[in-house]
Amino acid sequence: MVSMSQPTVDMDQQSQPANPQSSRLLGIAREILETVALTLLIFLVVRSLVQNFKVEGSSMEPSLRHNQYLLVAKFVYFSVDGAAIKEFLGPIGDLLPIPSGRVYLFEPPQRGDIVVFRFPNDPSRDFIKRIVGLPGETIEVRNGQVYINGQPLEEPYLRERPSYTFQPVTVPPGHYFVLGDNRNNSSDSHIWGVVPEGNIIGKAWVSYWPPDAIGLVGNYTFSGPAAGPVAATPAYPGPAQAAPPQPTAYPAPASGSGR
């Protein structure tokens, strides 16, 4: 009798990967994809908080100059709708001291801030100017002086006073009156109108080029009545002082250009 032996199989050999080289390449590819995804996520987060900006033109001299590079803090003006929060929280929201207007996580745009914004007449273009007038305030320029609600505004950051005259107008709610520091060579609110709050990208924060300009940007903090409404108040406060009699409403923006 002949016994037929069954073929044997080495289980250790069968359990080994058929192609170790392929598995190693797949692992490397996965690590690369994870690294790229994490890098992209970090970039998007940083981009939502801070953005770089190149100054073009001389409208902000002497504070800023042509071809100066800045970092703009977009997070500074982050805000939420207080009414929406209270509605979301339901009965609990009514018990909390949440303002019904816009609530800022840090601070609202303030007088003296240098801001980058989308030009109202052409949102594809970004401008940089200084906030001078707040919502509800009456702005006037005469005899080389800016007046807020009939009171002169002292601006130590100017090289020269404006040579033009601007009749009293009231800034509407949710808008800001901006001017360039180089008053006589700036296309700004005295020409084309006010800036909606939604157009503001952020507050100029740090200058990183050229080397001799490295440092914090020259935002100016006003004190006393000139500071305007307190930062903790809703976004669209009324005037800090009584407005002059019979101010005219702010005209619709006219076409303009320049930075």
C-alpha positions as CSV (number, residue, x, y, z in Angstrom):
1,M,0.0,0.0,0.0
2,V,1.2,3.3,-0.9
3,S,0.4,6.2,1.5
4,M,-0.2,9.6,-0.1
5,S,1.3,12.3,2.0
6,Q,-0.5,15.6,2.0
7,P,1.4,18.7,1.1
8,T,2.3,20.8,4.2
9,V,2.1,24.5,4.4
10,D,4.4,26.8,6.4
11,M,1.9,29.0,8.2
12,D,4.6,31.5,9.3
13,Q,5.5,32.1,5.6
14,Q,1.8,32.4,4.7
15,S,1.2,35.1,7.3
16,Q,4.0,37.4,6.1
17,P,3.1,40.3,3.7
18,A,3.4,39.4,0.1
19,N,5.2,42.7,-0.6
20,P,6.8,44.5,2.3
21,Q,8.1,47.2,0.0
22,S,4.6,48.1,-1.1
23,S,3.3,48.3,2.5
24,R,6.2,50.6,3.5
25,L,5.4,52.9,0.6
26,L,1.8,53.1,1.6
27,G,2.8,54.0,5.1
28,I,5.1,56.8,3.8
29,A,2.3,58.1,1.5
30,R,-0.2,58.2,4.4
31,E,2.2,60.1,6.6
32,I,2.8,62.7,3.8
33,L,-0.9,63.1,3.3
34,E,-1.5,63.6,7.0
35,T,1.3,66.2,7.2
36,V,-0.1,68.1,4.2
37,A,-3.6,68.1,5.7
38,L,-2.4,69.3,9.0
39,T,-0.3,72.0,7.4
40,L,-3.3,73.2,5.3
41,L,-5.5,73.3,8.4
42,I,-2.9,75.4,10.3
43,F,-2.6,77.7,7.4
44,L,-6.4,78.2,7.1
45,V,-6.7,78.9,10.9
46,V,-3.8,81.4,10.9
47,R,-5.2,83.0,7.7
48,S,-8.5,83.5,9.5
49,L,-6.8,85.3,12.3
50,V,-3.9,87.2,10.7
51,Q,-3.3,88.4,7.1
52,N,-0.4,90.1,5.4
53,F,-0.9,93.4,3.5
54,K,1.3,95.5,1.3
55,V,0.9,99.3,1.5
56,E,0.5,101.0,-1.9
57,G,0.7,104.7,-2.3
58,S,1.5,107.6,0.1
59,S,-1.9,108.3,1.6
60,M,-0.9,107.1,5.1
61,E,2.4,108.9,5.3
62,P,4.1,109.6,7.7
63,S,2.7,106.7,9.7
64,L,3.1,104.2,6.8
65,R,4.9,104.3,3.5
66,H,4.7,102.8,0.0
67,N,5.8,99.2,-0.2
68,Q,5.7,98.6,3.5
69,Y,4.5,95.1,4.5
70,L,2.1,94.6,7.5
71,L,0.4,91.9,9.4
72,V,-3.3,92.7,9.9
73,A,-5.1,91.3,12.9
74,K,-8.4,90.0,11.7
75,F,-9.4,88.5,15.1
76,V,-9.4,91.8,16.9
77,Y,-12.9,92.8,15.6
78,F,-14.5,89.3,15.9
79,S,-18.1,89.8,17.1
80,V,-21.4,87.9,17.6
81,D,-25.0,88.9,17.6
82,G,-26.2,89.2,21.2
83,A,-29.8,88.8,20.3
84,A,-29.0,85.5,18.4
85,I,-27.1,84.2,21.4
86,K,-30.0,84.9,23.7
87,E,-32.4,83.3,21.4
88,F,-30.2,80.2,21.1
89,L,-29.9,79.9,24.9
90,G,-33.7,80.2,25.3
91,P,-34.9,81.0,28.9
92,I,-31.4,80.9,30.2
93,G,-30.4,83.7,27.8
94,D,-33.0,86.0,29.4
95,L,-31.3,85.6,32.7
96,L,-27.8,86.5,31.5
97,P,-26.6,90.2,31.0
98,I,-26.1,89.8,27.3
99,P,-26.5,93.0,25.2
100,S,-29.1,92.7,22.4
101,G,-26.8,94.4,19.9
102,R,-23.4,93.2,18.5
103,V,-21.0,91.9,21.1
104,Y,-17.3,92.0,20.5
105,L,-15.0,89.3,21.7
106,F,-12.1,91.8,22.1
107,E,-13.0,95.3,20.9
108,P,-15.0,97.2,18.3
109,P,-13.3,99.4,15.7
110,Q,-12.2,102.5,17.5
111,R,-11.1,106.0,16.6
112,G,-7.4,106.1,15.9
113,D,-7.3,102.5,14.6
114,I,-5.5,102.0,11.3
115,V,-7.7,99.5,9.4
116,V,-7.6,97.5,6.2
117,F,-10.9,97.3,4.4
118,R,-12.6,96.4,1.1
119,F,-13.1,99.6,-0.9
120,P,-16.9,100.2,-0.9
121,N,-17.0,101.1,-4.6
122,D,-14.9,98.1,-5.7
123,P,-14.7,95.3,-3.1
124,S,-11.9,93.6,-5.1
125,R,-9.5,96.4,-3.9
126,D,-8.2,96.7,-0.3
127,F,-7.5,100.1,1.2
128,I,-5.8,101.2,4.4
129,K,-6.9,104.3,6.4
130,R,-7.4,105.5,9.9
131,I,-10.8,105.6,11.6
132,V,-11.8,109.1,12.5
133,G,-15.5,109.1,12.9
134,L,-17.7,106.5,14.6
135,P,-21.3,105.5,14.0
136,G,-23.8,108.2,14.9
137,E,-21.2,111.0,15.1
138,T,-21.2,114.2,13.1
139,I,-18.0,114.9,11.2
140,E,-16.8,118.2,9.8
141,V,-13.5,119.6,8.4
142,R,-12.8,123.3,8.3
143,N,-9.8,125.6,8.8
144,G,-7.4,122.6,8.7
145,Q,-9.2,120.9,11.7
146,V,-11.4,117.8,12.0
147,Y,-14.4,118.3,14.3
148,I,-16.4,115.5,16.0
149,N,-19.8,116.5,17.2
150,G,-18.6,120.1,17.1
151,Q,-15.5,119.5,19.1
152,P,-12.0,119.7,17.6
153,L,-10.0,116.5,17.3
154,E,-6.3,116.7,18.1
155,E,-4.3,114.4,15.8
156,P,-0.6,114.3,16.7
157,Y,0.1,111.7,14.0
158,L,-0.5,114.2,11.1
159,R,2.4,115.8,9.2
160,E,0.1,118.6,7.8
161,R,-3.4,119.8,8.3
162,P,-6.1,119.2,5.6
163,S,-6.5,122.1,3.2
164,Y,-10.0,121.2,2.2
165,T,-13.4,121.9,3.7
166,F,-15.9,119.2,4.5
167,Q,-19.4,120.1,5.5
168,P,-21.0,118.5,8.6
169,V,-22.5,115.0,8.0
170,T,-23.6,112.3,10.3
171,V,-22.1,108.8,10.0
172,P,-24.9,106.2,9.7
173,P,-25.2,103.2,12.0
174,G,-22.8,100.4,11.2
175,H,-20.4,102.6,9.2
176,Y,-17.1,104.4,9.9
177,F,-15.5,107.6,8.6
178,V,-11.9,107.0,7.6
179,L,-9.2,109.4,6.5
180,G,-5.6,109.0,5.4
181,D,-2.9,110.5,7.5
182,N,-1.5,112.3,4.5
183,R,-4.7,114.3,4.4
184,N,-4.1,116.3,1.2
185,N,-3.1,113.3,-0.8
186,S,-5.6,110.7,0.2
187,S,-8.7,109.2,-1.4
188,D,-10.9,108.5,1.6
189,S,-14.3,109.2,3.3
190,H,-14.2,112.9,2.5
191,I,-14.4,112.0,-1.2
192,W,-16.3,108.7,-1.6
193,G,-18.2,108.1,1.6
194,V,-18.1,106.0,4.7
195,V,-17.0,102.3,5.2
196,P,-19.6,99.7,6.2
197,E,-18.4,97.7,9.2
198,G,-18.7,94.5,7.2
199,N,-16.0,95.7,4.8
200,I,-13.4,96.0,7.5
201,I,-10.9,93.2,7.2
202,G,-8.9,93.9,10.3
203,K,-6.6,96.2,12.3
204,A,-3.1,96.9,11.1
205,W,-0.9,95.3,13.8
206,V,2.8,94.7,12.9
207,S,5.2,96.0,10.3
208,Y,7.7,93.4,9.2
209,W,9.3,95.0,6.1
210,P,11.5,97.0,5.4
211,P,13.8,96.2,8.3
212,D,14.0,99.8,9.5
213,A,10.2,99.8,9.9
214,I,9.9,96.6,11.9
215,G,7.6,97.0,14.9
216,L,4.1,97.8,16.0
217,V,1.9,99.9,13.6
218,G,1.1,103.4,14.8
219,N,-2.5,103.0,16.0
220,Y,-3.4,105.9,18.2
221,T,-5.4,105.6,21.4
222,F,-7.5,108.6,22.2
223,S,-8.5,109.4,25.8
224,G,-11.3,111.3,27.3
225,P,-14.3,112.4,25.2
226,A,-12.3,112.0,22.0
227,A,-12.1,108.2,22.6
228,G,-15.8,107.9,21.8
229,P,-18.1,105.2,23.2
230,V,-16.7,102.6,25.5
231,A,-15.5,99.4,23.8
232,A,-17.8,97.2,25.8
233,T,-20.9,98.8,24.4
234,P,-22.8,97.5,21.3
235,A,-21.4,98.0,17.9
236,Y,-23.7,100.9,16.8
237,P,-23.7,103.4,19.7
238,G,-25.0,106.9,19.5
239,P,-22.8,110.0,19.6
240,A,-20.7,110.6,22.6
241,Q,-21.9,114.2,22.7
242,A,-24.8,116.1,21.3
243,A,-24.5,116.7,17.6
244,P,-24.5,120.2,16.1
245,P,-27.9,121.4,15.0
246,Q,-29.2,120.3,11.6
247,P,-26.4,118.1,10.4
248,T,-26.9,116.7,6.9
249,A,-27.2,113.0,6.3
250,Y,-24.2,111.4,4.8
251,P,-24.3,111.4,1.0
252,A,-24.2,108.1,-1.0
253,P,-20.6,107.2,-1.9
254,A,-19.4,108.5,-5.2
255,S,-17.0,106.7,-7.5
256,G,-13.3,107.2,-6.5
257,S,-10.0,105.5,-6.6
258,G,-6.7,105.7,-4.8
259,R,-5.3,104.3,-1.6
